[in-house]
């Protein structure tokens, strides 16, 4: 029998890799994590955690400025951006304790610093050292794809990493990319006083969400912050003019120009897969590593989780896949398959936008008979007590069985409410069952009850 340095080596310490490593280590297997950057990966260091910390600060500041609506005098409200950044850094320090060397060592997990590269199916190199394992988990994540725009590199730009540590909000910021990251950073800097121009080549922002949610967000961005939304627009070239940057645009077949102080890229991502996968017998494409429903790659002793394998680039999906893989490694005779029919999706804008399950467009294209119901925020008391009216909830159910299939929530606490709808979709609950569940009066959660009651009447 072959002898290995470890039972399992995990390549990457982000959400998927760390969850898998911790659960496997509890079974008594020997585990090591290889990390090329800072422990915790992108999510902890350069993505979700620091971004959400800044968005929370922006939310508090915005709420304070609107205090007059509730009789609160707020004329002297201001902010100190270095202090805002200090709050973000405080959050990072607290969160990093769960991803420290000491934390992993307490679990008996080895930490290997450096970039992993497969030499053969059971061997990786990290620098000049080599390590072997019986099984591997690839959790290398994804990286930003830089668009091919003439002059962009020369003129300069920031990505989400640098944007988190800017000394102050730019006076005029152009954000290229109207997806999740783009709209969240657009609102963040707009709240702190930046004039923001948001550029998206598709016909609408967040085009993976339903059109009603996209249009509501665009209108609110324009109305509340004076944001300039340029959809159906591509950047042809960029040049420097002193300390400023000039963008040559093409919008709906017409040329235009835009001069700003800073450019932020919020374009798409691609899987990090340059780790010698060919040497390990692992099949992959340009966008991801191929896996089956058990997260096996084509080399059955190698698994892949998170952004590098898809099908979603969400932190919670990576963590879920990490749990699936941990179970399948520890209990190979009773494997579980990953299920994706109720994965929640959240944008931390104001209002928040959260979705789960199948959209109407997906149901139509799949030929599924369905009913849909939409209700505005004004149907529940929370809208009146908070003074918040921009938003809605829409839910879909199977026309024959009444089973909930998906939905979208647009309201201040959508990120919290979506879990109930995901639970209902995951376990095939009907709209009537949710409608007959008592929800506390005066909360946003009543939206789901009312929408499901309306939907149940159609059945």
C-alpha positions in Angstrom: 0.0 0.0 0.0 1.3 3.5 -0.9 2.5 5.7 1.8 1.5 9.4 1.7 2.4 12.5 3.7 -1.2 13.3 4.3 -4.6 11.6 3.9 -6.0 14.8 2.4 -4.4 18.0 1.0 -6.6 21.0 0.5 -5.4 23.6 -2.0 -6.9 26.9 -0.9 -8.1 28.2 2.5 -11.3 30.0 1.4 -14.8 29.1 2.5 -14.9 25.8 0.7 -11.4 24.6 1.5 -11.5 25.6 5.2 -14.8 24.0 5.9 -13.8 20.8 4.2 -10.4 20.7 6.0 -12.0 21.2 9.5 -14.6 18.6 9.1 -12.2 16.0 7.7 -9.7 16.6 10.4 -12.4 15.8 13.0 -12.6 12.3 11.6 -9.0 11.6 12.5 -7.6 11.9 9.0 -4.3 13.8 8.5 -5.0 17.1 6.7 -2.9 19.9 5.3 -4.0 23.2 3.7 -1.8 24.8 1.0 -2.4 28.6 0.7 -0.6 30.9 -1.8 -1.8 34.1 -0.2 -3.3 35.1 3.1 -5.2 32.4 5.1 -9.0 32.8 4.5 -8.7 33.5 0.8 -10.4 36.2 -1.2 -13.6 36.2 0.8 -12.0 37.1 4.1 -9.2 39.3 2.9 -10.4 41.1 -0.3 -14.0 40.4 -0.9 -17.2 39.7 1.2 -16.0 40.5 4.7 -14.3 43.9 4.2 -16.9 44.9 1.6 -19.8 44.1 3.9 -18.1 46.0 6.7 -17.8 49.1 4.6 -21.4 48.7 3.4 -22.6 48.5 7.0 -20.8 51.7 7.8 -22.4 53.4 4.7 -25.8 52.1 5.7 -25.5 53.6 9.2 -24.3 56.9 7.8 -27.2 57.0 5.3 -29.8 56.1 7.9 -28.5 58.8 10.2 -28.7 61.4 7.4 -32.4 60.5 6.9 -33.2 60.8 10.6 -35.3 63.9 10.0 -38.0 61.7 8.5 -38.5 60.2 12.0 -38.2 63.5 13.9 -34.4 63.0 14.6 -32.2 66.0 14.1 -29.4 65.0 11.9 -28.1 68.2 10.3 -24.6 67.8 11.7 -24.1 64.2 10.7 -20.7 63.6 8.9 -18.1 61.0 8.5 -14.3 60.5 8.7 -13.3 58.1 6.0 -10.0 56.9 7.7 -12.2 56.0 10.7 -14.6 54.1 8.4 -11.6 52.2 7.0 -10.5 51.5 10.6 -13.8 49.9 11.3 -13.3 47.6 8.3 -9.8 46.7 9.6 -11.2 46.0 13.0 -13.7 43.6 11.5 -11.0 41.9 9.5 -8.8 41.4 12.6 -11.7 39.8 14.5 -12.6 37.5 11.6 -9.1 36.4 10.9 -8.9 34.7 14.3 -11.0 31.9 12.8 -8.5 31.5 9.9 -5.2 31.8 11.8 -2.3 29.3 11.9 -3.1 28.7 15.5 -6.8 27.9 14.7 -5.8 25.3 12.2 -3.1 23.9 14.4 -5.5 23.3 17.2 -7.5 21.1 14.8 -4.4 19.2 13.8 -4.3 20.7 10.3 -1.0 21.5 8.8 -0.4 24.8 6.9 1.8 24.9 3.9 2.5 28.4 2.5 3.0 28.8 -1.2 1.6 27.9 -4.6 0.6 24.3 -5.2 1.3 22.6 -8.6 0.5 19.0 -9.4 3.5 16.9 -10.4 1.5 13.7 -10.7 -1.9 12.5 -9.5 -0.7 12.2 -5.9 2.1 14.7 -5.7 2.2 18.5 -5.6 5.2 20.9 -5.5 5.1 24.0 -3.3 8.2 25.9 -4.0 11.1 23.5 -3.9 9.2 21.1 -1.5 7.0 18.2 -2.6 4.1 16.7 -0.7 1.9 13.6 -1.4 -1.6 12.8 -0.4 -4.1 10.0 -0.9 -6.8 12.6 -1.8 -6.9 16.2 -2.8 -9.5 19.0 -2.7 -8.9 21.9 -5.1 -10.4 25.1 -3.7 -8.4 27.7 -5.6 -11.2 30.2 -6.1 -11.4 32.7 -9.0 -9.6 35.8 -10.1 -10.7 39.0 -11.9 -10.7 39.0 -15.7 -9.1 42.2 -16.9 -11.0 43.5 -20.0 -9.0 44.2 -23.2 -9.3 48.0 -23.3 -6.7 50.1 -25.0 -4.7 52.3 -22.7 -6.3 50.9 -19.5 -3.1 49.6 -18.0 -1.2 52.8 -18.7 -3.9 55.1 -17.4 -4.3 53.0 -14.3 -7.3 51.6 -12.4 -8.3 49.9 -9.2 -10.0 46.5 -8.6 -12.2 45.6 -5.6 -9.0 44.9 -3.7 -7.5 48.4 -4.0 -11.0 50.0 -3.7 -11.3 48.7 -0.2 -8.2 50.6 0.9 -8.6 54.0 -0.9 -7.6 56.8 1.3 -10.8 58.7 0.4 -13.7 58.2 -1.9 -12.9 59.5 -5.5 -14.7 62.7 -6.5 -15.8 61.1 -9.7 -15.6 57.3 -10.1 -16.3 55.2 -13.2 -17.1 51.6 -12.4 -16.8 49.2 -15.4 -19.2 46.3 -14.7 -22.8 46.4 -13.5 -22.9 43.0 -11.7 -23.0 42.3 -8.0 -19.6 43.8 -7.2 -20.2 46.8 -9.4 -23.5 47.8 -7.9 -22.4 47.3 -4.3 -19.3 49.5 -4.7 -21.3 52.0 -6.7 -23.7 52.5 -3.8 -20.9 52.4 -1.2 -19.0 55.3 -2.8 -22.1 57.2 -3.8 -23.2 57.3 -0.1 -19.8 58.7 0.8 -20.1 61.5 -1.7 -18.6 60.2 -4.9 -20.2 61.0 -8.3 -20.5 57.6 -9.8 -20.9 56.6 -13.4 -21.7 52.9 -13.7 -20.9 51.3 -17.1 -22.5 48.0 -18.2 -22.3 46.4 -21.6 -25.5 44.5 -21.1 -29.0 46.1 -21.6 -29.5 46.3 -17.8 -27.7 46.1 -14.5 -27.5 42.8 -12.6 -28.8 41.0 -15.7 -28.8 37.6 -13.9 -31.7 38.9 -11.7 -35.2 39.6 -12.8 -35.9 42.7 -14.9 -38.1 44.3 -12.2 -35.3 44.2 -9.7 -32.8 45.6 -12.2 -35.0 48.5 -13.2 -35.9 49.4 -9.5 -32.3 49.5 -8.5 -31.3 51.6 -11.5 -34.1 54.1 -10.8 -33.2 54.3 -7.1 -29.5 54.8 -7.8 -30.3 57.7 -10.2 -33.0 59.3 -7.9 -31.2 58.9 -4.6 -27.6 59.5 -5.6 -27.7 61.1 -9.0 -25.8 58.1 -10.3 -25.2 58.0 -14.1 -26.2 54.6 -15.3 -24.8 53.7 -18.8 -26.1 50.3 -20.0 -25.6 49.0 -23.5 -22.2 50.7 -23.2 -18.6 49.5 -23.8 -15.3 51.2 -23.1 -13.2 51.5 -26.2 -10.1 53.1 -24.8 -8.7 55.0 -21.8 -6.1 57.8 -21.6 -4.6 60.0 -19.0 -5.2 63.7 -18.8 -3.1 65.1 -16.0 -4.4 63.4 -12.8 -7.7 62.5 -14.5 -8.7 59.6 -16.8 -10.6 59.9 -20.1 -12.8 57.1 -21.3 -13.9 56.7 -24.9 -17.3 55.0 -24.9 -19.6 53.5 -27.4 -23.3 53.5 -26.4 -26.0 52.0 -28.6 -23.8 52.7 -31.7 -22.8 56.2 -30.7 -19.5 57.5 -29.4 -19.2 59.4 -26.2 -16.5 60.6 -23.8 -16.2 60.5 -20.0 -13.6 62.1 -17.7 -13.2 60.8 -14.2 -10.8 60.8 -11.3 -10.6 57.0 -10.9 -11.7 53.9 -12.7 -12.7 50.7 -10.9 -13.0 47.4 -12.7 -15.8 45.1 -11.6 -15.9 42.8 -14.6 -16.2 39.0 -14.6 -14.1 36.4 -12.9 -12.5 33.2 -14.0 -11.4 30.0 -12.2 -7.8 29.8 -10.9 -6.8 26.5 -12.6 -3.1 26.9 -13.5 -2.0 24.3 -11.0 -0.8 21.4 -13.2 -4.2 19.7 -13.5 -3.1 17.9 -16.7 -0.4 16.2 -14.7 -3.1 14.9 -12.3 -5.5 13.7 -15.0 -8.1 16.4 -14.1 -10.4 17.6 -16.9 -11.2 21.3 -17.0 -12.3 24.1 -19.4 -11.2 27.7 -19.5 -13.9 28.7 -17.0 -14.0 25.8 -14.5 -12.8 22.4 -13.3 -15.3 19.7 -14.3 -17.0 17.9 -11.4 -19.8 15.4 -11.0 -22.7 15.7 -8.5 -20.4 14.4 -5.7 -17.8 17.0 -6.5 -15.4 14.4 -7.9 -13.2 15.5 -10.7 -12.3 13.2 -13.6 -9.6 11.9 -11.2 -11.8 10.3 -8.6 -9.4 10.9 -5.7 -9.4 14.7 -6.4 -12.4 16.9 -5.6 -13.0 20.5 -6.5 -15.2 23.1 -4.7 -16.1 26.8 -4.9 -15.5 29.3 -7.7 -13.0 27.0 -9.5 -15.7 24.4 -10.1 -19.0 26.3 -10.1 -21.8 26.4 -10.8 -22.1 29.5 -8.6 -19.5 31.9 -7.3 -21.0 32.4 -3.9 -19.3 32.0 -0.6 -22.1 30.0 0.9 -22.1 27.6 -2.1 -18.4 27.0 -1.6 -18.9 26.3 2.1 -21.8 23.9 1.2 -19.7 22.1 -1.3 -17.0 21.8 1.2 -19.4 20.0 3.6 -20.5 17.7 0.7 -16.9 16.8 -0.1 -15.9 16.3 3.6 -18.8 13.8 4.0 -17.9 12.0 0.8 -14.3 11.6 1.9 -15.1 10.5 5.4 -18.1 8.3 4.3 -17.2 7.0 0.8 -19.8 4.2 1.0 -22.7 6.6 1.5 -21.9 9.6 -0.6 -24.2 12.6 -0.8 -24.8 14.7 -4.0 -24.8 18.5 -4.1 -28.2 20.0 -4.7 -28.5 23.4 -6.3 -32.2 24.0 -6.8 -32.5 26.3 -3.7 -29.3 28.3 -3.7 -29.9 31.8 -2.3 -28.4 34.8 -4.1 -28.0 38.2 -2.4 -27.0 41.7 -3.4 -26.2 43.9 -0.4 -27.5 47.1 -2.0 -30.2 49.3 -0.5 -32.8 47.9 -1.0 -31.2 44.4 -0.8 -32.1 42.0 -3.6 -32.3 38.3 -2.8 -33.4 35.4 -5.0 -33.6 31.6 -4.8 -34.7 28.7 -6.9 -35.9 29.1 -10.5 -36.9 32.4 -12.1 -39.9 32.8 -14.4 -37.6 33.0 -17.4 -36.0 29.6 -16.4 -39.4 28.0 -15.8 -40.7 29.2 -19.2 -37.6 28.0 -21.0 -37.9 24.6 -19.2 -41.6 24.3 -20.1 -42.6 24.0 -16.4 -46.3 25.0 -15.8 -46.2 27.6 -13.0 -48.1 30.4 -11.3 -46.6 33.6 -10.1 -47.6 36.3 -7.6 -46.1 39.7 -6.8 -46.9 42.1 -4.0 -45.4 45.5 -3.1 -43.9 46.4 0.2 -46.9 48.5 1.1 -49.0 45.4 1.8 -47.2 44.9 5.2 -47.1 47.2 8.2 -43.2 47.2 8.2 -43.4 49.5 5.1 -45.3 52.1 7.0 -43.4 51.9 10.3 -40.0 52.2 8.5 -41.1 54.6 5.8 -39.7 52.3 3.1 -41.7 51.7 0.0 -39.3 50.8 -2.8 -39.5 47.0 -3.3 -41.6 43.9 -3.8 -41.6 40.2 -3.5 -42.4 37.8 -6.3 -42.8 34.0 -5.9 -43.4 31.1 -8.3 -45.0 27.7 -7.7 -45.8 24.6 -9.7 -49.3 25.1 -11.2 -50.2 21.4 -10.7 -48.8 20.7 -7.2 -48.6 24.2 -5.7 -44.9 23.5 -4.6 -42.8 26.6 -4.4 -40.2 26.8 -7.1 -38.4 30.1 -6.5 -38.8 33.8 -6.0 -37.2 37.2 -5.6 -37.4 39.6 -2.6 -36.4 43.3 -2.9 -36.6 45.1 0.5 -34.3 46.3 3.3 -33.9 42.8 5.0 -34.1 40.6 1.9 -30.9 38.9 2.8 -32.5 37.5 6.0 -35.9 36.7 4.5 -34.5 34.7 1.6 -33.6 31.8 3.9 -37.2 31.0 4.6 -38.0 30.9 1.0 -34.9 28.8 0.3 -36.0 26.4 3.0 -39.5 26.1 1.4 -38.0 25.5 -2.0 -35.4 23.0 -0.8 -38.0 20.8 1.0 -40.8 21.2 -1.6 -43.2 23.1 0.6 -46.4 24.5 -1.0 -47.4 28.1 -1.2 -50.4 27.2 1.0 -48.2 25.7 3.7 -46.2 28.9 4.0 -49.3 31.1 3.8 -50.8 29.1 6.7 -47.6 29.6 8.8 -47.9 32.4 11.4 -45.5 35.2 10.8 -44.9 38.0 13.4 -46.9 41.1 12.7 -44.9 44.3 11.9 -42.0 42.4 10.3 -40.8 42.2 6.7 -41.3 38.4 6.9 -45.1 39.0 6.4 -44.3 39.7 2.8 -43.7 36.0 2.1 -46.9 35.0 3.9 -49.0 37.5 1.9 -47.3 36.6 -1.4 -47.8 32.9 -0.8 -51.4 33.4 0.2 -52.0 35.3 -3.1 -50.2 32.5 -5.0 -52.2 29.7 -3.3 -55.5 31.3 -4.4 -54.4 30.8 -8.0 -54.0 27.0 -7.5 
